[in-house]
């Protein structure tokens, strides 16, 4: 990991300034690698969480007796400290990125399962009746009618889960797979101010950019919401 590098001349690195152009130019490769790893972990973790959350939400909606168990379990997972959760996973998944991805995916279930359920339940009953009257089978009605109408709520949950995962990914530094978190922890340990500031700002910017991308995706997938807003 990088630490404050000695230099013969008096510059922002030797002064350990918070804002240091020399740091950005000399450590651009480290920052880029950490950012790419961070984005990869976030994307894979959220997609994993979504892949698990969808069937869980469908089970909870179909079998009301399971709803309390599913929602309660996913909520309880979020209360487990990340260090403890990673420690529980390590004997099974090992000391690597797999543990980080699975742990973050489990954390995202709390938000995703609830929002998918709420979105599906918000579909008007008369819309379902109309679809049934047109001969839609249950599976076809789910994917062609209910899921599209539930997309605003689902996308809202996906946005929250993604932004939350950007922050939680830094915890993966305890396993050396924390993306920007690795540099952030190292900078904090060595009091490397420029590195702490740069990685913190990049984490915030990453969260904002991913959120905006998801907003754009939502607008693309739900064009009817733009039409209603324009009225």
Protein Blocks (a to p, Z undefined) as FASTA:
>chain_A
ZZddddfbdcfklnopabdfklmmmmmmmmmmmmmmmmmmmmmmmmmmmmmmmmmmmmmm
mmmmlmmmmmmmmmmmmmpcfklmmmmmmmmnopafklmmmmmmmmmmmmmmmmmmmmmm
mpcfklmmmmmmnopafklmmmmmmmmmmmmmmmmmmmmmmmmmmmmmmmmmmnopnojm
mmmmmmmmnopaklmmmmmmmmmmmmmmmmmmmmmmmmmmmmmlmmmmmZZ
